[in-house]
């Protein structure tokens, strides 16, 4: 199996996400399936293999970024979300 799709959902805390294929099917993936790239929402990827995952959900075993496809740019945070820090903090104290 080798299908082209788009990353539509991503949970960076868990390293999990969903890929929507051109035919509308959705495939779950984990960060360990991503070979040679860091996943981002809107990225075009190729799924090279699948297997049954948790509760029978189809899960990708290997995902690669489609070369030449546009890489999505970072978007602004959600309305009301705190702004990112301008610089790393260096004056942290430990207990």
Biopython code that builds the backbone (N, CA, C, O; Angstrom):
import numpy as np
from Bio.PDB.StructureBuilder import StructureBuilder

atoms = [
    (1, "UNK", "N", (0.847, -1.187, 0.000)),
    (1, "UNK", "CA", (0.000, 0.000, 0.000)),
    (1, "UNK", "C", (0.880, 1.233, 0.000)),
    (1, "UNK", "O", (1.857, 1.299, 0.746)),
    (2, "UNK", "N", (0.552, 2.190, -0.811)),
    (2, "UNK", "CA", (1.250, 3.467, -0.840)),
    (2, "UNK", "C", (0.245, 4.513, -1.293)),
    (2, "UNK", "O", (-0.050, 4.632, -2.482)),
    (3, "UNK", "N", (-0.276, 5.268, -0.339)),
    (3, "UNK", "CA", (-1.300, 6.266, -0.626)),
    (3, "UNK", "C", (-0.835, 7.650, -0.197)),
    (3, "UNK", "O", (-0.101, 7.797, 0.780)),
    (4, "UNK", "N", (-1.274, 8.664, -0.943)),
    (4, "UNK", "CA", (-0.967, 10.056, -0.631)),
    (4, "UNK", "C", (-2.123, 10.635, 0.174)),
    (4, "UNK", "O", (-3.290, 10.375, -0.119)),
    (5, "UNK", "N", (-1.786, 11.424, 1.190)),
    (5, "UNK", "CA", (-2.806, 12.055, 2.013)),
    (5, "UNK", "C", (-2.280, 13.323, 2.656)),
    (5, "UNK", "O", (-1.146, 13.737, 2.417)),
    (6, "UNK", "N", (-3.126, 13.930, 3.476)),
    (6, "UNK", "CA", (-2.798, 15.173, 4.165)),
    (6, "UNK", "C", (-2.997, 14.988, 5.658)),
    (6, "UNK", "O", (-3.992, 14.407, 6.090)),
    (7, "UNK", "N", (-2.053, 15.481, 6.446)),
    (7, "UNK", "CA", (-2.206, 15.436, 7.898)),
    (7, "UNK", "C", (-3.273, 16.452, 8.277)),
    (7, "UNK", "O", (-3.123, 17.646, 8.018)),
    (8, "UNK", "N", (-4.355, 15.971, 8.895)),
    (8, "UNK", "CA", (-5.477, 16.852, 9.235)),
    (8, "UNK", "C", (-5.580, 17.131, 10.723)),
    (8, "UNK", "O", (-6.137, 18.152, 11.124)),
    (9, "UNK", "N", (-5.054, 16.241, 11.541)),
    (9, "UNK", "CA", (-5.088, 16.429, 12.994)),
    (9, "UNK", "C", (-3.760, 15.975, 13.569)),
    (9, "UNK", "O", (-3.134, 15.040, 13.069)),
    (10, "UNK", "N", (-3.334, 16.663, 14.642)),
    (10, "UNK", "CA", (-2.061, 16.327, 15.259)),
    (10, "UNK", "C", (-2.115, 16.663, 16.737)),
    (10, "UNK", "O", (-2.503, 17.768, 17.118)),
    (11, "UNK", "N", (-1.728, 15.716, 17.562)),
    (11, "UNK", "CA", (-1.651, 15.910, 19.008)),
    (11, "UNK", "C", (-0.181, 15.830, 19.399)),
    (11, "UNK", "O", (0.314, 14.744, 19.698)),
    (12, "UNK", "N", (0.533, 16.967, 19.405)),
    (12, "UNK", "CA", (1.971, 16.929, 19.642)),
    (12, "UNK", "C", (2.358, 16.349, 21.002)),
    (12, "UNK", "O", (3.436, 15.774, 21.146)),
    (13, "UNK", "N", (1.488, 16.497, 21.994)),
    (13, "UNK", "CA", (1.801, 15.966, 23.320)),
    (13, "UNK", "C", (1.922, 14.448, 23.286)),
    (13, "UNK", "O", (2.761, 13.871, 23.978)),
    (14, "UNK", "N", (1.085, 13.804, 22.482)),
    (14, "UNK", "CA", (1.070, 12.349, 22.390)),
    (14, "UNK", "C", (1.832, 11.825, 21.179)),
    (14, "UNK", "O", (2.125, 10.632, 21.101)),
    (15, "UNK", "N", (2.157, 12.708, 20.232)),
    (15, "UNK", "CA", (2.812, 12.271, 19.007)),
    (15, "UNK", "C", (1.898, 11.485, 18.096)),
    (15, "UNK", "O", (2.361, 10.659, 17.310)),
    (16, "UNK", "N", (0.596, 11.734, 18.196)),
    (16, "UNK", "CA", (-0.391, 11.018, 17.386)),
    (16, "UNK", "C", (-1.129, 11.982, 16.473)),
    (16, "UNK", "O", (-1.231, 13.173, 16.767)),
    (17, "UNK", "N", (-1.640, 11.466, 15.367)),
    (17, "UNK", "CA", (-2.402, 12.309, 14.462)),
    (17, "UNK", "C", (-3.207, 11.485, 13.475)),
    (17, "UNK", "O", (-3.228, 10.255, 13.529)),
    (18, "UNK", "N", (-3.875, 12.203, 12.563)),
    (18, "UNK", "CA", (-4.706, 11.569, 11.533)),
    (18, "UNK", "C", (-4.298, 12.078, 10.166)),
    (18, "UNK", "O", (-3.995, 13.257, 9.983)),
    (19, "UNK", "N", (-4.295, 11.158, 9.206)),
    (19, "UNK", "CA", (-4.036, 11.475, 7.802)),
    (19, "UNK", "C", (-5.316, 11.197, 7.040)),
    (19, "UNK", "O", (-5.920, 10.135, 7.192)),
    (20, "UNK", "N", (-5.732, 12.161, 6.211)),
    (20, "UNK", "CA", (-6.894, 11.941, 5.350)),
    (20, "UNK", "C", (-6.396, 11.686, 3.935)),
    (20, "UNK", "O", (-5.685, 12.505, 3.352)),
    (21, "UNK", "N", (-6.780, 10.538, 3.394)),
    (21, "UNK", "CA", (-6.381, 10.170, 2.039)),
    (21, "UNK", "C", (-7.290, 10.832, 1.014)),
    (21, "UNK", "O", (-8.343, 11.365, 1.365)),
    (22, "UNK", "N", (-6.890, 10.799, -0.244)),
    (22, "UNK", "CA", (-7.666, 11.407, -1.315)),
    (22, "UNK", "C", (-9.061, 10.837, -1.465)),
    (22, "UNK", "O", (-9.969, 11.539, -1.913)),
    (23, "UNK", "N", (-9.253, 9.560, -1.093)),
    (23, "UNK", "CA", (-10.576, 8.938, -1.219)),
    (23, "UNK", "C", (-11.450, 9.172, 0.016)),
    (23, "UNK", "O", (-12.566, 8.658, 0.093)),
    (24, "UNK", "N", (-10.941, 9.950, 0.987)),
    (24, "UNK", "CA", (-11.719, 10.271, 2.182)),
    (24, "UNK", "C", (-11.441, 9.376, 3.374)),
    (24, "UNK", "O", (-11.860, 9.690, 4.488)),
    (25, "UNK", "N", (-10.735, 8.255, 3.163)),
    (25, "UNK", "CA", (-10.378, 7.384, 4.289)),
    (25, "UNK", "C", (-9.420, 8.113, 5.223)),
    (25, "UNK", "O", (-8.643, 8.968, 4.799)),
    (26, "UNK", "N", (-9.494, 7.751, 6.518)),
    (26, "UNK", "CA", (-8.608, 8.350, 7.511)),
    (26, "UNK", "C", (-7.751, 7.258, 8.140)),
    (26, "UNK", "O", (-8.223, 6.155, 8.413)),
    (27, "UNK", "N", (-6.481, 7.591, 8.366)),
    (27, "UNK", "CA", (-5.530, 6.655, 8.949)),
    (27, "UNK", "C", (-4.856, 7.331, 10.135)),
    (27, "UNK", "O", (-4.398, 8.469, 10.036)),
    (28, "UNK", "N", (-4.802, 6.621, 11.253)),
    (28, "UNK", "CA", (-4.129, 7.113, 12.454)),
    (28, "UNK", "C", (-2.628, 6.896, 12.286)),
    (28, "UNK", "O", (-2.214, 5.924, 11.654)),
    (29, "UNK", "N", (-1.806, 7.788, 12.843)),
    (29, "UNK", "CA", (-0.362, 7.568, 12.810)),
    (29, "UNK", "C", (0.259, 8.049, 14.113)),
    (29, "UNK", "O", (-0.288, 8.906, 14.807)),
    (30, "UNK", "N", (1.398, 7.485, 14.420)),
    (30, "UNK", "CA", (2.187, 7.902, 15.571)),
    (30, "UNK", "C", (3.497, 8.493, 15.101)),
    (30, "UNK", "O", (3.903, 8.294, 13.956)),
    (31, "UNK", "N", (4.151, 9.213, 15.976)),
    (31, "UNK", "CA", (5.408, 9.861, 15.617)),
    (31, "UNK", "C", (6.484, 8.891, 15.160)),
    (31, "UNK", "O", (7.333, 9.252, 14.345)),
    (32, "UNK", "N", (6.463, 7.656, 15.673)),
    (32, "UNK", "CA", (7.481, 6.683, 15.269)),
    (32, "UNK", "C", (7.302, 6.214, 13.826)),
    (32, "UNK", "O", (8.234, 5.664, 13.239)),
    (33, "UNK", "N", (6.126, 6.421, 13.249)),
    (33, "UNK", "CA", (5.893, 6.038, 11.851)),
    (33, "UNK", "C", (6.458, 7.078, 10.888)),
    (33, "UNK", "O", (6.675, 6.778, 9.714)),
    (34, "UNK", "N", (6.699, 8.299, 11.372)),
    (34, "UNK", "CA", (7.184, 9.395, 10.522)),
    (34, "UNK", "C", (8.679, 9.238, 10.301)),
    (34, "UNK", "O", (9.463, 9.311, 11.247)),
    (35, "UNK", "N", (9.071, 9.026, 9.067)),
    (35, "UNK", "CA", (10.470, 8.771, 8.725)),
    (35, "UNK", "C", (11.100, 9.990, 8.060)),
    (35, "UNK", "O", (10.748, 10.335, 6.932)),
    (36, "UNK", "N", (12.037, 10.648, 8.763)),
    (36, "UNK", "CA", (12.809, 11.738, 8.186)),
    (36, "UNK", "C", (12.137, 13.092, 8.175)),
    (36, "UNK", "O", (12.583, 13.983, 7.453)),
    (37, "UNK", "N", (11.083, 13.281, 8.946)),
    (37, "UNK", "CA", (10.430, 14.589, 8.991)),
    (37, "UNK", "C", (9.646, 14.733, 10.288)),
    (37, "UNK", "O", (9.353, 13.751, 10.971)),
    (38, "UNK", "N", (9.314, 15.978, 10.611)),
    (38, "UNK", "CA", (8.470, 16.280, 11.765)),
    (38, "UNK", "C", (7.087, 16.613, 11.221)),
    (38, "UNK", "O", (6.965, 17.531, 10.410)),
    (39, "UNK", "N", (6.043, 15.904, 11.635)),
    (39, "UNK", "CA", (4.708, 16.128, 11.071)),
    (39, "UNK", "C", (4.132, 17.490, 11.443)),
    (39, "UNK", "O", (4.424, 18.040, 12.506)),
    (40, "UNK", "N", (3.304, 18.022, 10.539)),
    (40, "UNK", "CA", (2.600, 19.285, 10.765)),
    (40, "UNK", "C", (1.252, 19.211, 10.064)),
    (40, "UNK", "O", (1.121, 18.562, 9.026)),
    (41, "UNK", "N", (0.262, 19.869, 10.624)),
    (41, "UNK", "CA", (-1.067, 19.899, 10.011)),
    (41, "UNK", "C", (-0.971, 20.553, 8.637)),
    (41, "UNK", "O", (-0.336, 21.596, 8.479)),
    (42, "UNK", "N", (-1.607, 19.932, 7.647)),
    (42, "UNK", "CA", (-1.599, 20.446, 6.284)),
    (42, "UNK", "C", (-0.496, 19.863, 5.417)),
    (42, "UNK", "O", (-0.477, 20.097, 4.208)),
    (43, "UNK", "N", (0.427, 19.106, 6.009)),
    (43, "UNK", "CA", (1.541, 18.523, 5.266)),
    (43, "UNK", "C", (1.047, 17.353, 4.405)),
    (43, "UNK", "O", (0.230, 16.546, 4.848)),
    (44, "UNK", "N", (1.553, 17.274, 3.173)),
    (44, "UNK", "CA", (1.229, 16.168, 2.281)),
    (44, "UNK", "C", (2.221, 15.041, 2.531)),
    (44, "UNK", "O", (3.435, 15.242, 2.493)),
    (45, "UNK", "N", (1.682, 13.848, 2.789)),
    (45, "UNK", "CA", (2.522, 12.704, 3.144)),
    (45, "UNK", "C", (2.120, 11.473, 2.340)),
    (45, "UNK", "O", (1.049, 11.422, 1.734)),
    (46, "UNK", "N", (3.007, 10.484, 2.353)),
    (46, "UNK", "CA", (2.727, 9.209, 1.705)),
    (46, "UNK", "C", (2.744, 8.114, 2.765)),
    (46, "UNK", "O", (3.689, 8.004, 3.546)),
    (47, "UNK", "N", (1.689, 7.309, 2.781)),
    (47, "UNK", "CA", (1.570, 6.194, 3.719)),
    (47, "UNK", "C", (2.067, 4.939, 3.010)),
    (47, "UNK", "O", (1.525, 4.551, 1.975)),
    (48, "UNK", "N", (3.104, 4.302, 3.569)),
    (48, "UNK", "CA", (3.724, 3.138, 2.925)),
    (48, "UNK", "C", (3.236, 1.802, 3.466)),
    (48, "UNK", "O", (3.509, 0.760, 2.869)),
    (49, "UNK", "N", (2.525, 1.812, 4.577)),
    (49, "UNK", "CA", (2.026, 0.560, 5.132)),
    (49, "UNK", "C", (1.103, 0.822, 6.303)),
    (49, "UNK", "O", (1.194, 1.861, 6.956)),
    (50, "UNK", "N", (0.211, -0.128, 6.570)),
    (50, "UNK", "CA", (-0.727, 0.003, 7.686)),
    (50, "UNK", "C", (-0.860, -1.337, 8.405)),
    (50, "UNK", "O", (-0.446, -2.381, 7.901)),
    (51, "UNK", "N", (-1.448, -1.274, 9.589)),
    (51, "UNK", "CA", (-1.776, -2.468, 10.364)),
    (51, "UNK", "C", (-2.935, -2.106, 11.277)),
    (51, "UNK", "O", (-3.199, -0.924, 11.495)),
    (52, "UNK", "N", (-3.628, -3.096, 11.811)),
    (52, "UNK", "CA", (-4.694, -2.797, 12.765)),
    (52, "UNK", "C", (-4.088, -2.206, 14.036)),
    (52, "UNK", "O", (-3.112, -2.727, 14.574)),
    (53, "UNK", "N", (-4.680, -1.117, 14.502)),
    (53, "UNK", "CA", (-4.226, -0.480, 15.729)),
    (53, "UNK", "C", (-5.199, -0.729, 16.860)),
    (53, "UNK", "O", (-5.940, -1.712, 16.849)),
    (54, "UNK", "N", (-5.197, 0.161, 17.835)),
    (54, "UNK", "CA", (-6.061, 0.060, 19.007)),
    (54, "UNK", "C", (-7.521, -0.025, 18.586)),
    (54, "UNK", "O", (-8.002, 0.810, 17.820)),
    (55, "UNK", "N", (-8.221, -1.032, 19.088)),
    (55, "UNK", "CA", (-9.639, -1.273, 18.784)),
    (55, "UNK", "C", (-9.922, -1.376, 17.287)),
    (55, "UNK", "O", (-11.008, -1.012, 16.835)),
    (56, "UNK", "N", (-8.959, -1.865, 16.523)),
    (56, "UNK", "CA", (-9.175, -2.104, 15.103)),
    (56, "UNK", "C", (-8.995, -0.898, 14.203)),
    (56, "UNK", "O", (-9.153, -1.012, 12.988)),
    (57, "UNK", "N", (-8.664, 0.265, 14.773)),
    (57, "UNK", "CA", (-8.432, 1.458, 13.962)),
    (57, "UNK", "C", (-7.199, 1.237, 13.090)),
    (57, "UNK", "O", (-6.174, 0.761, 13.579)),
    (58, "UNK", "N", (-7.288, 1.575, 11.806)),
    (58, "UNK", "CA", (-6.154, 1.414, 10.897)),
    (58, "UNK", "C", (-5.067, 2.412, 11.286)),
    (58, "UNK", "O", (-5.330, 3.606, 11.430)),
    (59, "UNK", "N", (-3.845, 1.910, 11.454)),
    (59, "UNK", "CA", (-2.720, 2.744, 11.871)),
    (59, "UNK", "C", (-1.581, 2.607, 10.871)),
    (59, "UNK", "O", (-1.257, 1.501, 10.439)),
    (60, "UNK", "N", (-0.973, 3.737, 10.503)),
    (60, "UNK", "CA", (0.153, 3.722, 9.568)),
    (60, "UNK", "C", (1.392, 3.160, 10.245)),
    (60, "UNK", "O", (1.649, 3.438, 11.417)),
    (61, "UNK", "N", (2.162, 2.365, 9.502)),
    (61, "UNK", "CA", (3.413, 1.824, 10.025)),
    (61, "UNK", "C", (4.618, 2.607, 9.526)),
    (61, "UNK", "O", (5.667, 2.607, 10.170)),
    (62, "UNK", "N", (4.476, 3.277, 8.378)),
    (62, "UNK", "CA", (5.548, 4.125, 7.854)),
    (62, "UNK", "C", (4.937, 5.257, 7.039)),
    (62, "UNK", "O", (4.102, 5.033, 6.162)),
    (63, "UNK", "N", (5.372, 6.483, 7.346)),
    (63, "UNK", "CA", (4.875, 7.683, 6.670)),
    (63, "UNK", "C", (6.081, 8.527, 6.274)),
    (63, "UNK", "O", (6.989, 8.732, 7.080)),
    (64, "UNK", "N", (6.092, 9.020, 5.024)),
    (64, "UNK", "CA", (7.145, 9.925, 4.580)),
    (64, "UNK", "C", (6.517, 11.184, 4.005)),
    (64, "UNK", "O", (5.384, 11.170, 3.523)),
    (65, "UNK", "N", (7.273, 12.269, 4.064)),
    (65, "UNK", "CA", (6.805, 13.525, 3.482)),
    (65, "UNK", "C", (6.938, 13.444, 1.970)),
    (65, "UNK", "O", (7.929, 12.921, 1.460)),
    (66, "UNK", "N", (5.946, 13.958, 1.250)),
    (66, "UNK", "CA", (6.004, 13.991, -0.210)),
    (66, "UNK", "C", (6.953, 15.109, -0.613)),
    (66, "UNK", "O", (6.725, 16.273, -0.286)),
    (67, "UNK", "N", (8.011, 14.756, -1.319)),
    (67, "UNK", "CA", (9.007, 15.743, -1.747)),
    (67, "UNK", "C", (8.392, 16.693, -2.763)),
    (67, "UNK", "O", (7.641, 16.278, -3.644)),
    (68, "UNK", "N", (8.719, 17.969, -2.630)),
    (68, "UNK", "CA", (8.208, 18.976, -3.541)),
    (68, "UNK", "C", (6.877, 19.564, -3.121)),
    (68, "UNK", "O", (6.448, 20.575, -3.677)),
    (69, "UNK", "N", (6.209, 18.949, -2.143)),
    (69, "UNK", "CA", (4.938, 19.492, -1.655)),
    (69, "UNK", "C", (5.231, 20.656, -0.716)),
    (69, "UNK", "O", (6.233, 20.655, -0.001)),
    (70, "UNK", "N", (4.359, 21.630, -0.727)),
    (70, "UNK", "CA", (4.534, 22.796, 0.140)),
    (70, "UNK", "C", (4.443, 22.375, 1.603)),
    (70, "UNK", "O", (3.581, 21.580, 1.978)),
    (71, "UNK", "N", (5.337, 22.914, 2.419)),
    (71, "UNK", "CA", (5.306, 22.661, 3.858)),
    (71, "UNK", "C", (4.477, 23.763, 4.499)),
    (71, "UNK", "O", (4.756, 24.942, 4.280)),
    (72, "UNK", "N", (3.460, 23.411, 5.288)),
    (72, "UNK", "CA", (2.612, 24.437, 5.893)),
    (72, "UNK", "C", (3.402, 25.320, 6.844)),
    (72, "UNK", "O", (4.309, 24.856, 7.536)),
    (73, "UNK", "N", (3.047, 26.598, 6.868)),
    (73, "UNK", "CA", (3.691, 27.540, 7.776)),
    (73, "UNK", "C", (2.963, 27.530, 9.102)),
    (73, "UNK", "O", (1.772, 27.226, 9.171)),
    (74, "UNK", "N", (3.683, 27.864, 10.144)),
    (74, "UNK", "CA", (3.079, 27.923, 11.476)),
    (74, "UNK", "C", (1.986, 28.980, 11.483)),
    (74, "UNK", "O", (2.106, 30.029, 10.851)),
    (75, "UNK", "N", (0.928, 28.681, 12.205)),
    (75, "UNK", "CA", (-0.173, 29.621, 12.309)),
    (75, "UNK", "C", (-0.168, 30.260, 13.680)),
    (75, "UNK", "O", (0.470, 29.757, 14.605)),
    (76, "UNK", "N", (-0.877, 31.364, 13.811)),
    (76, "UNK", "CA", (-0.978, 32.055, 15.092)),
    (76, "UNK", "C", (-1.721, 31.178, 16.084)),
    (76, "UNK", "O", (-2.488, 30.297, 15.696)),
    (77, "UNK", "N", (-1.490, 31.422, 17.350)),
    (77, "UNK", "CA", (-2.154, 30.661, 18.396)),
    (77, "UNK", "C", (-3.643, 30.947, 18.431)),
    (77, "UNK", "O", (-4.131, 31.849, 17.751)),
    (78, "UNK", "N", (-4.345, 30.187, 19.212)),
    (78, "UNK", "CA", (-5.785, 30.356, 19.357)),
    (78, "UNK", "C", (-6.085, 31.702, 20.004)),
    (78, "UNK", "O", (-5.283, 32.204, 20.791)),
    (79, "UNK", "N", (-7.243, 32.293, 19.676)),
    (79, "UNK", "CA", (-7.600, 33.561, 20.297)),
    (79, "UNK", "C", (-7.626, 33.418, 21.817)),
    (79, "UNK", "O", (-8.203, 32.473, 22.355)),
    (80, "UNK", "N", (-6.997, 34.361, 22.489)),
    (80, "UNK", "CA", (-6.970, 34.342, 23.947)),
    (80, "UNK", "C", (-5.836, 33.529, 24.530)),
    (80, "UNK", "O", (-5.632, 33.527, 25.744)),
    (81, "UNK", "N", (-5.089, 32.831, 23.673)),
    (81, "UNK", "CA", (-3.961, 32.039, 24.169)),
    (81, "UNK", "C", (-2.806, 32.969, 24.509)),
    (81, "UNK", "O", (-2.642, 34.003, 23.861)),
    (82, "UNK", "N", (-2.004, 32.626, 25.509)),
    (82, "UNK", "CA", (-0.872, 33.491, 25.854)),
    (82, "UNK", "C", (0.155, 33.515, 24.730)),
    (82, "UNK", "O", (0.319, 32.537, 24.000)),
    (83, "UNK", "N", (0.835, 34.630, 24.603)),
    (83, "UNK", "CA", (1.860, 34.773, 23.571)),
    (83, "UNK", "C", (3.086, 33.957, 23.956)),
    (83, "UNK", "O", (3.339, 33.713, 25.135)),
    (84, "UNK", "N", (3.827, 33.546, 22.967)),
    (84, "UNK", "CA", (5.051, 32.792, 23.217)),
    (84, "UNK", "C", (6.086, 33.708, 23.852)),
    (84, "UNK", "O", (6.094, 34.914, 23.604)),
    (85, "UNK", "N", (6.943, 33.142, 24.658)),
    (85, "UNK", "CA", (8.001, 33.916, 25.304)),
    (85, "UNK", "C", (8.962, 34.436, 24.244)),
    (85, "UNK", "O", (9.252, 33.746, 23.266)),
    (86, "UNK", "N", (9.454, 35.660, 24.443)),
    (86, "UNK", "CA", (10.355, 36.276, 23.480)),
    (86, "UNK", "C", (11.722, 35.591, 23.477)),
    (86, "UNK", "O", (12.345, 35.450, 22.425)),
    (87, "UNK", "N", (12.183, 35.169, 24.644)),
    (87, "UNK", "CA", (13.486, 34.516, 24.750)),
    (87, "UNK", "C", (13.422, 33.486, 25.864)),
    (87, "UNK", "O", (12.600, 33.608, 26.772)),
    (88, "UNK", "N", (14.267, 32.483, 25.808)),
    (88, "UNK", "CA", (14.257, 31.493, 26.884)),
    (88, "UNK", "C", (14.598, 32.139, 28.218)),
    (88, "UNK", "O", (15.413, 33.059, 28.291)),
    (89, "UNK", "N", (13.967, 31.648, 29.259)),
    (89, "UNK", "CA", (14.253, 32.178, 30.594)),
    (89, "UNK", "C", (15.546, 31.557, 31.099)),
    (89, "UNK", "O", (15.782, 30.360, 30.938)),
    (90, "UNK", "N", (16.371, 32.381, 31.707)),
    (90, "UNK", "CA", (17.648, 31.890, 32.221)),
    (90, "UNK", "C", (17.729, 31.973, 33.733)),
    (90, "UNK", "O", (18.674, 31.449, 34.322)),
    (91, "UNK", "N", (16.771, 32.611, 34.374)),
    (91, "UNK", "CA", (16.826, 32.811, 35.819)),
    (91, "UNK", "C", (15.884, 31.865, 36.555)),
    (91, "UNK", "O", (15.178, 32.286, 37.472)),
    (92, "UNK", "N", (15.867, 30.603, 36.168)),
    (92, "UNK", "CA", (14.998, 29.633, 36.815)),
    (92, "UNK", "C", (15.639, 29.144, 38.107)),
    (92, "UNK", "O", (16.853, 28.953, 38.178)),
    (93, "UNK", "N", (14.821, 28.946, 39.111)),
    (93, "UNK", "CA", (15.310, 28.474, 40.403)),
    (93, "UNK", "C", (14.769, 27.088, 40.665)),
    (93, "UNK", "O", (13.658, 26.764, 40.244)),
    (94, "UNK", "N", (15.526, 26.278, 41.345)),
    (94, "UNK", "CA", (15.056, 24.958, 41.744)),
    (94, "UNK", "C", (14.830, 24.932, 43.237)),
    (94, "UNK", "O", (15.427, 25.717, 43.975)),
    (95, "UNK", "N", (13.977, 24.039, 43.684)),
    (95, "UNK", "CA", (13.681, 23.929, 45.113)),
    (95, "UNK", "C", (14.617, 22.988, 45.791)),
    (95, "UNK", "O", (14.511, 22.775, 46.999)),
]
sb = StructureBuilder()
sb.init_structure("model")
sb.init_model(0)
sb.init_chain("A")
sb.init_seg("    ")
for serial, (resi, resn, name, xyz) in enumerate(atoms, 1):
    if name == "N":
        sb.init_residue(resn, " ", resi, " ")
    sb.init_atom(name, np.array(xyz, "f"), 0.0, 1.0, " ", f" {name:<3s}", serial, name[0])
structure = sb.get_structure()
